[in-house]
Amino acid sequence: MRNLYLTNTLSRQKELFVPVNPGHVGMYVCGPTVYGDAHLGHARPGVTYDVLFKLLRHLGYKVRYVRNITDVGHLEHDSDDGEDKIAKKARLEQLEPMEVVQTYTLRYHEAMRMLNVAPPSIEPRASGHIIEQIETVKRILSAGYAYESNGSIYFDVRKYNNDHKYGILSGRSLDDTLEGTRALDGQEDKRAPYDFAIWKKAEPGHIMRWVSPWGEGFPGWHLECSCMGEKYLGHEFDIHGGGMDLMFPHHECEIAQNVASRGTQGVRYWVHNNMITINGQKMGKSLGNFITLPELFSGNHPKLDQAYSPMTIRFFILQAHYRGTLDFSNEALQAAEKGLRRVMQAARDLYSMTGHKAPSYSYGELSESLAPEQCAATDASIKAIWEGIYDSLCDDMNTPIALSHIFDAVRIINTAKEKKVTLSQGDWDTLVQIFDDIVFGVLGLRDDNAAESGKGAKVIDGLMEMVLEERAKAKAAKDWATSDRIRDSLKELGISVKDGKDGAEWTLE
């Protein structure tokens, strides 16, 4: 297997990836809290960890990918204050909480399907693991790192910090944490402001509640991931992913819970994607500055100049390194749309010239291709592209650099199409492998025009053939006005016409 390097938030360094069990990878990623439509900020972790999942498989690992659904326990504020987000939505819409959960879980799945994000191996729900969470609370209490107060159980952060170290992931000290807290109603049960709930007492009006040894209540938000990660991936597993905004307090609290309940931090590599920003500010529901994925796909939002396809959104996300910020703008999305068209047109040309067919996967079906050990190309520039793609993807998933090499491949394909270069069979095979395994495989891109092929595509091809034939007749008759009018009219429709020795060719811009 090729060496893979990932930036580990725990060490603040890029590290060689060495799994707990050779050849196998356990990966847990924090999924959505399902009380509203997924927005552009949710698309980024969806795409980021989908690429990591597919890359690990392509490198030869057997991967168990767990991504949870939070359907209980996530309060409005991280300091255990306010209503449960799902219960609040249910109250406002006069629905059962699980109606809210079902509606937005289905809509999240549909958005991920459109983005070509593969479903995880396991997708557990917090509400389905209440027993495991109660047992974990008991273990933490027995270890002396939690206390009961008025029917709620709180994690004793100071006691834990005296024995271990609270803040190893975020780099925060207790004093830093204390400075960032504020007095809130309902916090008087805690011994210290930085303590966090692992079980909350359900007040009389609280809809979502379960019986526990401490009375009716519900689990704290941080607890679910500790419990479900352990259940499906073991006491210690390889990768835990999520947005950078979850690093503190959510992931910091997970580590503390893991150590307190089972004596190990639980995770070897913490991998965090950065935020998508809008006007330099984090995009999020709590700030009210988000654009939902259905709005992006339809163009129905005042900040949007047009609708953007799911593949344009995916390409936009891949153009930035997952650890860097990515700022939304119509200009950036339009540039991504143009770049995606170039890559997809090159793919169509490549498969046409080689007699191959582009790979097509049903939702949930994954490529079984393995990264070849050697490059079949004889052309030095194609060999450099091949090596550059694998080097960049294995260097902390550097997708923008990988895409730059893919654009180099696009230029070679275009040159070969114009018969300005002669390629060997090994060169063609390498280009096909790059598009099969990387463009459509690891990067998960999809040719939406090809997906709409069939009878409709044949009709369009026939119509374009007729139009270009009329233009050719006009040119032969030296009727330049008609020839130019046809070309310009097609350009307004987003169709580019290029004249060559063998006649005119058309492509979608």
KOLKOLNU-368673 format. One line per 4 residues: their letters; for each residue x, y, z of C-alpha. Coordinates in Angstrom, 2 decimals, always signed. Example, Ala and Ser with C-alpha at 12.3 -4.5 7.8 and 13.67 -1.06 7.14 Angstrom:
% residues 2
AS> +12.30:-4.50:+7.80  +13.67:-1.06:+7.14 .
END
This chain:
% residues 509
MRNL> +0.00:+0.00:+0.00  +1.08:+3.56:-0.68  +1.97:+5.72:+2.30  -0.85:+8.04:+3.28 .
YLTN> -0.26:+11.13:+5.40  -3.00:+12.91:+7.33  -2.87:+16.02:+9.49  -3.72:+14.91:+13.02 .
TLSR> -5.36:+17.72:+15.00  -4.16:+16.02:+18.19  -0.47:+16.47:+17.30  -0.89:+19.49:+14.98 .
QKEL> +1.30:+17.60:+12.54  +1.05:+15.67:+9.32  +1.52:+12.01:+10.25  +2.01:+8.74:+8.42 .
FVPV> -1.27:+6.84:+8.65  -0.81:+3.51:+10.41  -4.09:+1.73:+11.22  -4.79:-0.05:+14.50 .
NPGH> -5.38:-3.29:+12.58  -3.26:-3.72:+9.42  -5.31:-3.52:+6.25  -8.44:-2.34:+8.06 .
VGMY> -9.68:+1.18:+8.84  -12.33:+2.27:+11.32  -13.57:+5.79:+10.58  -16.23:+7.75:+12.50 .
VCGP> -17.59:+11.08:+11.27  -20.05:+13.34:+13.07  -23.21:+13.52:+10.99  -26.03:+16.09:+10.99 .
TVYG> -28.49:+17.12:+13.67  -31.65:+16.62:+11.63  -33.96:+19.55:+12.33  -33.67:+21.39:+8.99 .
DAHL> -32.37:+21.07:+5.44  -28.67:+20.46:+4.93  -26.83:+23.58:+3.78  -23.60:+24.27:+1.92 .
GHAR> -21.66:+23.97:+5.20  -22.92:+20.38:+5.58  -21.85:+19.55:+2.04  -18.19:+20.10:+2.87 .
PGVT> -17.75:+17.32:+5.48  -20.02:+15.13:+3.37  -17.70:+15.45:+0.36  -14.44:+15.56:+2.37 .
YDVL> -14.93:+12.27:+4.21  -16.50:+10.66:+1.16  -13.23:+11.30:-0.68  -11.23:+9.93:+2.27 .
FKLL> -13.47:+6.85:+2.41  -13.02:+6.22:-1.33  -9.28:+6.98:-1.24  -8.67:+4.51:+1.59 .
RHLG> -10.56:+1.82:-0.32  -8.63:+2.62:-3.51  -5.36:+2.27:-1.60  -6.42:-1.24:-0.60 .
YKVR> -7.89:-0.85:+2.88  -11.08:-2.48:+4.05  -13.01:+0.41:+5.59  -15.86:+0.53:+8.07 .
YVRN> -17.24:+4.05:+7.86  -19.66:+5.14:+10.59  -21.53:+8.44:+10.31  -24.18:+9.16:+12.92 .
ITDV> -27.52:+10.91:+12.88  -28.11:+13.18:+15.91  -31.81:+12.98:+16.71  -31.80:+13.81:+20.43 .
GHLE> -29.75:+15.69:+23.02  -28.35:+18.54:+20.93  -29.44:+21.62:+22.87  -29.48:+25.13:+21.44 .
HDSD> -26.31:+26.11:+23.32  -23.16:+24.07:+23.88  -23.30:+24.93:+27.59  -26.36:+22.70:+28.16 .
DGED> -28.80:+25.59:+27.94  -31.98:+25.95:+25.91  -34.30:+23.51:+24.22  -33.43:+20.37:+22.31 .
KIAK> -33.14:+21.57:+18.69  -35.36:+18.79:+17.34  -37.93:+19.11:+20.14  -38.13:+22.86:+19.51 .
KARL> -38.72:+22.31:+15.79  -41.40:+19.72:+16.62  -43.12:+22.14:+19.01  -43.12:+24.97:+16.49 .
EQLE> -44.48:+22.78:+13.71  -46.81:+20.80:+16.00  -45.23:+17.49:+15.04  -43.86:+14.49:+16.87 .
PMEV> -40.06:+14.86:+17.19  -39.50:+11.68:+15.18  -41.58:+13.14:+12.34  -39.08:+16.00:+12.21 .
VQTY> -36.20:+13.51:+12.35  -37.62:+11.34:+9.58  -38.37:+14.28:+7.28  -34.95:+15.87:+7.49 .
TLRY> -33.02:+12.59:+7.55  -34.62:+11.65:+4.23  -33.91:+15.11:+2.82  -30.30:+14.91:+4.01 .
HEAM> -29.88:+11.50:+2.35  -31.31:+12.87:-0.90  -28.94:+15.86:-0.85  -25.96:+13.55:-0.25 .
RMLN> -27.12:+11.24:-3.05  -27.27:+14.20:-5.44  -23.73:+15.19:-4.38  -22.64:+11.59:-5.10 .
VAPP> -21.64:+11.13:-1.46  -21.72:+7.38:-0.78  -23.72:+6.23:+2.23  -21.59:+5.14:+5.20 .
SIEP> -21.17:+1.51:+6.19  -23.26:+2.13:+9.31  -25.48:+5.12:+10.15  -26.56:+4.85:+13.80 .
RASG> -29.00:+7.22:+15.50  -28.48:+8.62:+18.99  -32.03:+7.70:+20.03  -31.34:+4.07:+19.13 .
HIIE> -28.44:+3.84:+21.59  -29.90:+5.14:+24.86  -29.02:+1.91:+26.72  -25.36:+2.18:+25.70 .
QIET> -25.28:+5.83:+26.75  -26.77:+5.08:+30.18  -24.16:+2.33:+30.70  -21.37:+4.76:+29.77 .
VKRI> -22.70:+7.30:+32.27  -22.60:+4.59:+34.95  -18.95:+3.81:+34.11  -17.96:+7.47:+34.27 .
LSAG> -19.72:+7.85:+37.63  -17.97:+4.72:+38.96  -14.61:+6.10:+37.86  -15.30:+9.26:+39.88 .
YAYE> -15.36:+11.70:+36.95  -19.02:+12.70:+37.15  -21.56:+13.77:+39.76  -25.32:+13.84:+40.11 .
SNGS> -27.11:+17.13:+40.65  -30.88:+17.53:+40.76  -31.49:+14.54:+38.47  -28.80:+15.46:+35.92 .
IYFD> -25.31:+13.95:+35.63  -22.41:+16.28:+34.89  -18.86:+15.47:+33.87  -16.40:+16.80:+36.46 .
VRKY> -13.90:+18.55:+34.20  -11.63:+19.83:+37.00  -11.31:+16.37:+38.57  -10.55:+14.88:+35.14 .
NNDH> -8.03:+17.64:+34.37  -6.17:+16.95:+37.62  -5.64:+13.30:+36.60  -5.35:+13.65:+32.84 .
KYGI> -5.47:+16.70:+30.60  -8.62:+18.41:+29.40  -7.86:+20.49:+26.30  -5.33:+18.26:+24.52 .
LSGR> -7.24:+18.48:+21.24  -8.19:+22.16:+21.21  -5.17:+23.43:+23.10  -7.40:+25.21:+25.63 .
SLDD> -6.74:+25.34:+29.35  -9.45:+25.44:+32.04  -8.76:+29.15:+32.50  -9.29:+29.73:+28.76 .
TLEG> -12.52:+27.76:+28.93  -13.71:+29.68:+31.98  -13.08:+33.02:+30.25  -15.27:+31.91:+27.34 .
TRAL> -18.26:+30.94:+29.48  -21.13:+33.11:+30.63  -23.80:+32.75:+33.28  -26.92:+31.09:+31.88 .
DGQE> -30.23:+30.11:+33.35  -30.37:+26.49:+34.45  -26.61:+26.27:+35.03  -26.75:+26.48:+38.83 .
DKRA> -26.76:+22.66:+39.09  -23.16:+22.53:+37.87  -20.18:+22.75:+40.19  -18.27:+24.69:+37.52 .
PYDF> -19.31:+26.45:+34.30  -17.08:+24.23:+32.15  -18.64:+20.98:+33.41  -20.89:+19.42:+30.79 .
AIWK> -24.00:+17.25:+30.97  -23.75:+13.57:+30.10  -27.35:+13.01:+31.21  -29.98:+15.75:+31.54 .
KAEP> -33.08:+15.68:+33.68  -36.21:+16.11:+31.55  -38.30:+18.99:+32.76  -42.12:+18.48:+32.76 .
GHIM> -42.61:+19.97:+29.28  -39.72:+18.13:+27.64  -41.05:+15.76:+24.96  -38.04:+13.47:+24.39 .
RWVS> -37.33:+11.49:+27.59  -36.18:+8.05:+28.69  -36.16:+6.19:+32.02  -32.75:+6.04:+33.70 .
PWGE> -31.39:+5.24:+37.19  -31.43:+9.02:+37.85  -34.99:+9.64:+36.71  -36.49:+10.48:+33.32 .
GFPG> -34.17:+12.38:+31.07  -32.08:+12.32:+27.91  -28.38:+11.94:+27.05  -25.99:+14.84:+26.62 .
WHLE> -25.00:+15.65:+23.04  -21.31:+14.75:+23.45  -22.05:+11.28:+24.78  -23.61:+9.74:+21.67 .
CSCM> -20.46:+9.76:+19.54  -18.32:+8.22:+22.29  -20.83:+5.39:+22.67  -21.56:+4.70:+19.02 .
GEKY> -17.92:+4.95:+18.02  -17.01:+2.37:+20.65  -19.92:+0.06:+19.77  -19.20:-0.15:+16.05 .
LGHE> -15.45:+0.47:+15.87  -14.07:-0.74:+19.21  -12.27:+0.77:+22.22  -9.71:+2.36:+19.91 .
FDIH> -10.13:+3.12:+16.23  -8.30:+4.95:+13.50  -9.97:+8.16:+12.29  -12.53:+10.53:+13.74 .
GGGM> -13.65:+13.27:+11.37  -15.85:+16.32:+11.56  -15.97:+20.06:+11.07  -13.43:+22.27:+12.79 .
DLMF> -16.28:+23.87:+14.76  -16.78:+20.52:+16.54  -13.21:+20.37:+17.84  -14.33:+22.24:+20.97 .
PHHE> -16.30:+21.42:+22.95  -17.75:+18.34:+21.23  -14.63:+16.37:+20.33  -12.72:+17.55:+23.39 .
CEIA> -15.53:+16.19:+25.55  -15.54:+12.92:+23.60  -11.88:+12.34:+24.47  -12.53:+13.04:+28.15 .
QNVA> -15.53:+10.68:+28.17  -13.51:+7.97:+26.42  -10.66:+8.14:+28.92  -13.03:+8.26:+31.89 .
SRGT> -15.22:+5.36:+30.73  -12.73:+3.01:+29.09  -9.22:+4.19:+29.86  -8.20:+5.19:+26.32 .
QGVR> -8.58:+8.32:+24.21  -10.29:+6.09:+21.67  -9.04:+7.70:+18.45  -5.62:+7.76:+16.78 .
YWVH> -6.16:+10.42:+14.11  -8.47:+13.41:+14.53  -9.15:+14.91:+11.10  -11.04:+18.21:+10.84 .
NNMI> -12.33:+20.01:+7.78  -12.50:+23.79:+7.83  -15.62:+25.88:+7.37  -17.37:+27.31:+4.36 .
TING> -17.71:+31.04:+4.93  -19.97:+33.68:+3.45  -18.55:+37.21:+3.47  -15.83:+35.86:+5.76 .
QKMG> -18.26:+34.56:+8.40  -18.92:+30.88:+9.14  -22.04:+29.65:+7.38  -24.47:+28.10:+9.84 .
KSLG> -28.08:+27.75:+10.87  -27.49:+29.45:+14.21  -26.22:+32.57:+12.42  -29.03:+32.58:+9.86 .
NFIT> -26.60:+33.13:+6.96  -26.83:+29.71:+5.35  -27.93:+28.60:+1.89  -29.55:+25.17:+1.84 .
LPEL> -28.56:+22.57:-0.72  -32.07:+22.48:-2.26  -31.80:+26.28:-2.69  -28.40:+25.92:-4.37 .
FSGN> -29.68:+23.24:-6.72  -32.76:+25.32:-7.65  -31.20:+28.81:-7.55  -34.02:+29.94:-5.27 .
HPKL> -32.13:+32.22:-2.87  -31.51:+36.00:-3.01  -27.73:+35.51:-2.78  -27.68:+33.20:-5.84 .
DQAY> -27.28:+34.44:-9.42  -28.32:+31.05:-10.81  -28.91:+27.41:-9.96  -25.81:+25.24:-9.46 .
SPMT> -25.71:+21.52:-10.12  -24.71:+19.11:-7.35  -21.53:+18.24:-9.27  -20.63:+21.93:-9.49 .
IRFF> -20.94:+22.13:-5.70  -18.78:+19.03:-5.29  -16.15:+20.40:-7.69  -16.19:+23.74:-5.84 .
ILQA> -15.46:+21.94:-2.55  -12.67:+19.84:-4.10  -10.92:+22.95:-5.43  -9.86:+23.93:-1.90 .
HYRG> -7.83:+21.87:+0.56  -10.16:+20.43:+3.19  -8.24:+22.17:+6.00  -8.46:+25.62:+4.38 .
TLDF> -11.39:+28.00:+4.51  -13.65:+28.14:+1.46  -15.57:+31.35:+0.86  -18.86:+31.25:-0.99 .
SNEA> -19.40:+33.52:-3.98  -21.30:+33.23:-7.23  -18.06:+33.94:-9.10  -16.30:+31.01:-7.42 .
LQAA> -19.20:+28.64:-8.14  -19.36:+29.78:-11.77  -15.62:+29.19:-12.14  -16.11:+25.70:-10.68 .
EKGL> -18.94:+25.08:-13.14  -16.68:+26.04:-16.04  -13.81:+23.88:-14.78  -16.11:+20.90:-14.31 .
RRVM> -17.38:+21.24:-17.89  -13.80:+21.16:-19.21  -13.01:+17.98:-17.28  -16.24:+16.24:-18.31 .
QAAR> -15.83:+17.19:-21.98  -12.29:+15.79:-21.90  -13.66:+12.59:-20.33  -16.22:+12.21:-23.15 .
DLYS> -13.51:+12.77:-25.75  -11.13:+10.34:-24.03  -13.68:+7.54:-23.87  -14.77:+8.20:-27.44 .
MTGH> -11.19:+8.05:-28.77  -10.30:+4.91:-26.81  -13.58:+3.02:-27.23  -14.08:+2.85:-23.47 .
KAPS> -17.22:+3.62:-21.52  -17.27:+5.96:-18.53  -17.85:+4.11:-15.25  -21.33:+4.45:-13.82 .
YSYG> -22.26:+3.50:-10.26  -25.66:+3.10:-8.69  -26.07:+5.04:-5.45  -24.27:+3.10:-2.73 .
ELSE> -22.20:+1.08:-5.21  -18.49:+1.75:-4.82  -15.59:+1.30:-7.20  -13.52:-1.78:-6.41 .
SLAP> -10.44:-0.47:-8.25  -7.07:-0.65:-6.51  -4.26:+1.85:-7.03  -1.78:+0.29:-9.50 .
EQCA> +1.80:-0.02:-8.35  +3.28:+1.13:-11.65  +2.31:+3.57:-14.36  +1.80:+2.12:-17.85 .
ATDA> +2.51:+5.41:-19.64  +5.60:+5.91:-21.78  +5.14:+9.68:-22.20  +7.07:+11.48:-19.44 .
SIKA> +4.43:+14.19:-18.99  +1.60:+11.64:-18.56  +3.72:+9.66:-16.12  +4.34:+12.88:-14.15 .
IWEG> +0.59:+13.58:-14.07  -0.13:+10.08:-12.79  +2.51:+10.29:-10.07  +1.47:+13.84:-9.15 .
IYDS> -2.16:+12.83:-8.65  -1.31:+9.97:-6.30  +1.36:+12.00:-4.47  -1.06:+14.85:-3.80 .
LCDD> -3.98:+12.67:-2.70  -1.72:+10.72:-0.34  -0.31:+13.98:+1.01  -3.17:+14.89:+3.36 .
MNTP> -5.82:+14.62:+0.64  -4.60:+17.59:-1.37  -7.47:+17.63:-3.87  -6.68:+21.05:-5.42 .
IALS> -3.22:+19.86:-6.45  -4.71:+16.60:-7.74  -7.18:+18.63:-9.83  -4.34:+20.74:-11.25 .
HIFD> -2.73:+17.53:-12.53  -6.08:+16.39:-13.94  -6.30:+19.67:-15.90  -2.83:+18.84:-17.29 .
AVRI> -4.33:+15.54:-18.46  -7.25:+17.47:-20.01  -4.80:+19.54:-22.06  -3.08:+16.39:-23.35 .
INTA> -6.44:+14.83:-24.28  -7.40:+17.99:-26.17  -4.05:+18.00:-27.98  -4.47:+14.33:-28.91 .
KEKK> -7.99:+15.03:-30.16  -6.55:+17.68:-32.50  -4.03:+15.06:-33.67  -1.10:+17.22:-32.57 .
VTLS> +0.44:+14.42:-30.51  +0.73:+10.66:-30.83  +0.22:+8.59:-27.71  +1.17:+4.99:-27.00 .
QGDW> -1.30:+2.37:-25.82  +0.21:+2.68:-22.34  -0.41:+6.44:-22.42  -4.07:+5.97:-23.37 .
DTLV> -4.48:+3.25:-20.73  -3.05:+5.55:-18.06  -5.36:+8.43:-19.02  -8.37:+6.11:-18.90 .
QIFD> -7.24:+4.76:-15.51  -6.90:+8.31:-14.15  -10.45:+9.17:-15.18  -11.93:+5.81:-14.18 .
DIVF> -10.25:+5.49:-10.79  -9.62:+9.08:-9.71  -12.01:+11.50:-11.44  -15.07:+9.24:-11.29 .
GVLG> -13.84:+7.01:-8.46  -11.94:+8.69:-5.61  -13.04:+12.27:-6.35  -16.58:+11.03:-6.95 .
LRDD> -17.37:+13.33:-9.87  -20.12:+12.41:-12.29  -20.89:+13.49:-15.85  -24.45:+14.75:-15.53 .
NAAE> -24.74:+15.13:-19.31  -23.68:+11.53:-19.80  -26.10:+10.47:-17.06  -28.87:+12.02:-19.13 .
SGKG> -27.76:+10.13:-22.24  -29.93:+7.80:-24.20  -32.80:+8.81:-26.44  -32.64:+12.48:-25.38 .
AKVI> -28.90:+12.71:-26.06  -29.34:+11.11:-29.49  -32.00:+13.70:-30.35  -29.67:+16.53:-29.27 .
DGLM> -26.77:+15.05:-31.26  -29.02:+14.79:-34.33  -30.22:+18.36:-33.99  -26.69:+19.66:-33.58 .
EMVL> -25.60:+17.71:-36.64  -28.37:+19.39:-38.65  -27.47:+22.86:-37.34  -23.76:+22.43:-38.10 .
EERA> -24.60:+21.09:-41.54  -26.60:+24.25:-42.30  -23.69:+26.34:-41.05  -21.28:+24.37:-43.25 .
KAKA> -23.53:+25.08:-46.26  -23.57:+28.78:-45.41  -19.77:+28.83:-45.17  -19.44:+27.00:-48.49 .
AKDW> -21.68:+29.65:-50.07  -19.55:+32.37:-48.42  -22.64:+33.48:-46.48  -20.57:+34.59:-43.52 .
ATSD> -23.43:+36.46:-41.86  -25.54:+33.28:-41.56  -22.52:+31.22:-40.49  -21.62:+33.72:-37.76 .
RIRD> -25.25:+34.09:-36.64  -25.56:+30.32:-36.11  -22.26:+30.21:-34.19  -23.19:+33.21:-32.02 .
SLKE> -26.68:+31.90:-31.31  -25.23:+28.58:-30.18  -22.73:+30.42:-27.98  -25.59:+32.23:-26.23 .
LGIS> -27.02:+28.79:-25.42  -23.69:+27.72:-23.87  -22.56:+25.68:-26.90  -19.09:+26.33:-28.28 .
VKDG> -18.37:+25.59:-31.95  -14.81:+24.99:-33.07  -13.82:+24.66:-36.72  -11.21:+22.07:-37.67 .
KDGA> -9.75:+20.34:-40.71  -12.38:+17.60:-40.46  -15.29:+19.99:-39.95  -16.87:+21.75:-36.97 .
EWTL> -17.19:+20.25:-33.49  -19.40:+21.41:-30.64  -19.00:+21.26:-26.88  -20.97:+22.53:-23.91 .
E> -19.12:+25.42:-22.28 .
END
